[in-house]
Amino acid sequence: MRYLFSLLIGVTMLVGQVYAANMVVVHSNNIQLFPKGQLLDSQHALNIPINTEISLVFETGGVKTIVGPYKGRIQAPKRVKNSENVAAKLASILQNGQLSLPKLRPAISETPKDVWYVDVSTHKRHYCVSRNSVTLWRPQRESQNAGDLSIKHKQTGEQAQSVWPARKSTLRWPNNLPIVYGSTYTVELNTRGHSKFKKLVLYQLPNDLPTKSHKVVWMVGRGCIPQANMLLASLR
């Protein structure tokens, strides 16, 4: 009986410790003291040395950046009833290496300035979009000439062709091709003998994701990793 009582107390303390961890480090310039993905408890005082900067995401999805020297507790926003603990999910994602700083491309390469652009120049398949209108993107160096764009829905065979005008890096998704989210499309762009081909799956973000932090977690679950990295970088 004494053993069971001790075990119960231990489990209760463990659950309390897990619940108390209500914020996670998402950015840090001192990873030895504050590694990315580290869970912290707002009830415990932090000692942040001079010139150390960390960004924290709370369980509510709120973000706070602190620059040392700082010593004391971090005031956490009140948790919304029945809301998920997004800090714990982000911690798991960061600790498992699902998100990290994007690998640098060659100096001549570009990346989209808008997180919601769909890059047709890479073989990345999964993209998340936040609006009903989808914008396709190609690098500036590849936009000097007009191109012939063909998009085909693999399941139904429905397809659309359009011309991508010269000196334009962006193009709206063809109006005559309905988007089936979660379904596979093939995208081919031919420009003066140069052909780009990829398979593409689109996902539309739900309207009820309250913060950028929630969006990052949702996007990782759909495989939209480059976009999730871009959004994570903006959490300051």
C-alpha positions as CSV (number, residue, x, y, z in Angstrom):
1,M,0.0,0.0,0.0
2,R,2.8,2.4,0.9
3,Y,4.5,1.6,-2.5
4,L,1.3,2.3,-4.4
5,F,0.8,5.6,-2.5
6,S,4.4,6.7,-3.3
7,L,3.9,5.7,-7.0
8,L,0.7,7.8,-7.1
9,I,2.5,10.8,-5.6
10,G,5.3,10.4,-8.2
11,V,2.9,10.2,-11.1
12,T,1.0,13.2,-9.8
13,M,4.3,15.2,-9.5
14,L,5.3,14.2,-13.1
15,V,2.0,15.2,-14.5
16,G,2.3,18.5,-12.7
17,Q,5.8,19.1,-14.1
18,V,4.6,18.3,-17.7
19,Y,1.6,20.7,-17.3
20,A,3.8,23.4,-15.8
21,A,6.0,23.5,-18.8
22,N,4.0,26.1,-20.6
23,M,6.5,27.8,-22.9
24,V,9.1,26.7,-25.4
25,V,12.2,28.3,-26.8
26,V,11.9,28.8,-30.6
27,H,14.8,31.2,-31.2
28,S,18.0,31.5,-29.2
29,N,21.4,33.0,-29.8
30,N,22.7,31.0,-26.8
31,I,21.8,27.4,-27.5
32,Q,24.0,26.1,-24.8
33,L,21.9,27.7,-22.1
34,F,18.6,27.8,-24.0
35,P,18.5,25.3,-26.9
36,K,15.6,25.5,-29.3
37,G,12.8,23.2,-28.3
38,Q,13.5,23.5,-24.6
39,L,10.3,23.6,-22.5
40,L,10.3,26.1,-19.6
41,D,7.9,26.8,-16.7
42,S,6.7,30.4,-16.3
43,Q,6.4,29.8,-12.5
44,H,10.2,29.5,-12.3
45,A,12.5,32.5,-12.5
46,L,14.8,32.6,-15.5
47,N,18.4,34.0,-15.4
48,I,19.2,35.3,-18.9
49,P,22.7,36.6,-19.3
50,I,23.6,39.8,-21.0
51,N,23.5,39.7,-24.8
52,T,21.5,36.5,-24.7
53,E,18.2,36.8,-26.7
54,I,15.5,34.2,-26.7
55,S,12.0,34.0,-28.2
56,L,9.4,32.0,-26.3
57,V,6.1,30.6,-27.5
58,F,3.5,30.0,-24.8
59,E,0.9,27.3,-24.7
60,T,-1.7,29.8,-26.0
61,G,0.5,30.5,-29.1
62,G,1.6,33.9,-27.9
63,V,5.2,35.0,-28.5
64,K,7.6,37.0,-26.3
65,T,11.2,37.9,-27.0
66,I,13.5,38.7,-24.1
67,V,17.0,40.1,-24.2
68,G,19.4,39.7,-21.3
69,P,20.3,40.7,-18.7
70,Y,17.0,39.5,-17.2
71,K,16.2,37.7,-14.0
72,G,12.7,36.7,-12.9
73,R,9.5,35.0,-14.0
74,I,8.0,35.4,-17.4
75,Q,4.3,36.4,-17.3
76,A,2.4,33.9,-19.4
77,P,-0.9,34.7,-21.0
78,K,-3.9,33.1,-19.4
79,R,-4.6,29.7,-21.0
80,V,-7.9,29.5,-22.9
81,K,-10.2,26.7,-21.6
82,N,-10.0,23.5,-23.6
83,S,-7.3,24.9,-25.9
84,E,-4.4,22.7,-27.0
85,N,-0.9,23.3,-25.6
86,V,0.8,24.5,-28.8
87,A,4.1,25.0,-26.9
88,A,4.4,21.2,-26.2
89,K,3.7,20.4,-29.8
90,L,6.3,22.9,-31.0
91,A,8.8,21.5,-28.6
92,S,8.3,18.0,-29.9
93,I,8.7,19.3,-33.5
94,L,11.9,21.2,-32.8
95,Q,13.4,18.4,-30.6
96,N,12.7,15.8,-33.4
97,G,14.4,18.0,-36.0
98,Q,11.3,18.4,-38.1
99,L,12.0,22.1,-38.4
100,S,15.3,23.9,-38.6
101,L,16.9,26.8,-40.4
102,P,16.5,26.3,-44.1
103,K,19.6,25.1,-45.9
104,L,21.3,27.9,-47.8
105,R,20.8,27.7,-51.6
106,P,23.6,28.9,-53.9
107,A,24.0,32.7,-54.1
108,I,22.2,32.9,-57.4
109,S,19.1,31.2,-56.0
110,E,16.1,32.9,-54.6
111,T,13.3,32.0,-52.2
112,P,9.7,33.3,-52.2
113,K,9.2,36.5,-50.2
114,D,5.6,35.5,-49.4
115,V,5.3,32.4,-47.3
116,W,2.1,31.4,-49.1
117,Y,3.6,31.4,-52.7
118,V,3.8,27.9,-54.3
119,D,7.3,27.5,-55.7
120,V,7.2,25.6,-59.0
121,S,11.0,25.7,-59.4
122,T,11.6,23.0,-56.7
123,H,10.5,19.4,-56.3
124,K,8.9,20.1,-53.0
125,R,5.4,18.5,-53.2
126,H,3.3,19.8,-50.2
127,Y,2.3,23.4,-50.0
128,C,-0.1,25.2,-47.6
129,V,-2.2,28.1,-48.8
130,S,-4.1,30.6,-46.7
131,R,-6.5,32.0,-49.3
132,N,-8.9,30.8,-51.9
133,S,-6.7,32.2,-54.6
134,V,-3.4,30.3,-55.1
135,T,-0.3,32.1,-56.3
136,L,2.4,30.2,-58.2
137,W,6.0,31.5,-58.0
138,R,9.2,31.2,-60.0
139,P,12.6,32.8,-59.4
140,Q,13.4,36.1,-61.1
141,R,16.2,34.6,-63.1
142,E,13.8,32.1,-64.6
143,S,11.2,34.7,-65.5
144,Q,12.9,36.6,-68.3
145,N,11.0,34.6,-70.9
146,A,7.3,33.6,-71.3
147,G,6.5,30.0,-70.5
148,D,3.8,27.5,-71.3
149,L,2.2,26.2,-68.0
150,S,0.2,23.0,-67.8
151,I,-1.5,21.8,-64.6
152,K,-3.3,18.4,-64.5
153,H,-5.4,16.8,-61.7
154,K,-4.2,13.3,-61.6
155,Q,-7.4,11.7,-60.3
156,T,-9.9,13.2,-62.8
157,G,-7.6,14.1,-65.6
158,E,-8.9,17.7,-65.6
159,Q,-6.3,20.1,-66.8
160,A,-5.6,23.7,-67.7
161,Q,-3.0,25.5,-69.9
162,S,-2.0,29.1,-69.7
163,V,0.9,31.3,-70.7
164,W,3.2,32.6,-67.9
165,P,4.1,36.1,-69.2
166,A,7.8,37.2,-69.4
167,R,9.3,39.1,-66.6
168,K,6.6,38.0,-64.1
169,S,7.6,35.9,-61.1
170,T,4.0,35.2,-60.0
171,L,0.9,33.8,-61.6
172,R,-2.5,33.0,-60.2
173,W,-3.8,29.5,-60.3
174,P,-6.0,29.0,-63.5
175,N,-9.6,29.9,-62.8
176,N,-10.9,27.1,-65.0
177,L,-9.2,24.4,-62.9
178,P,-10.9,23.8,-59.5
179,I,-8.6,23.1,-56.6
180,V,-9.2,19.8,-54.7
181,Y,-7.2,20.2,-51.5
182,G,-5.2,17.2,-50.5
183,S,-5.2,15.8,-54.0
184,T,-2.3,15.4,-56.4
185,Y,-1.6,17.6,-59.4
186,T,1.2,17.6,-61.9
187,V,2.7,21.0,-62.9
188,E,4.8,21.5,-66.0
189,L,6.4,24.8,-67.1
190,N,8.2,24.9,-70.5
191,T,10.3,28.0,-71.2
192,R,12.4,28.1,-74.4
193,G,13.3,24.4,-74.3
194,H,13.7,24.3,-70.5
195,S,11.1,22.2,-68.7
196,K,10.2,22.1,-65.0
197,F,8.0,19.3,-63.8
198,K,6.7,18.5,-60.3
199,K,3.9,16.9,-58.4
200,L,1.9,19.2,-56.2
201,V,-0.5,18.7,-53.2
202,L,-2.2,21.8,-51.8
203,Y,-3.7,22.2,-48.3
204,Q,-5.8,25.2,-47.2
205,L,-5.3,26.5,-43.7
206,P,-8.4,26.4,-41.5
207,N,-9.8,29.7,-40.4
208,D,-9.9,28.8,-36.8
209,L,-6.1,28.7,-36.2
210,P,-5.7,31.6,-33.8
211,T,-1.9,32.3,-34.0
212,K,1.1,31.9,-36.2
213,S,2.3,29.3,-33.8
214,H,-0.8,27.1,-34.3
215,K,-0.3,27.5,-38.1
216,V,3.3,26.3,-37.9
217,V,2.2,23.1,-36.0
218,W,-0.6,22.5,-38.5
219,M,1.6,23.1,-41.5
220,V,4.3,20.6,-40.3
221,G,1.5,18.0,-40.0
222,R,0.8,18.4,-43.7
223,G,4.5,18.3,-44.8
224,C,4.7,22.1,-45.7
225,I,8.2,22.2,-44.2
226,P,9.8,25.1,-46.1
227,Q,6.8,27.3,-45.4
228,A,6.6,26.3,-41.8
229,N,10.3,27.2,-41.4
230,M,9.6,30.7,-42.9
231,L,6.7,31.2,-40.5
232,L,8.7,30.0,-37.6
233,A,11.4,32.5,-38.4
234,S,8.9,35.3,-38.0
235,L,7.9,34.3,-34.5
236,R,9.6,37.1,-32.5
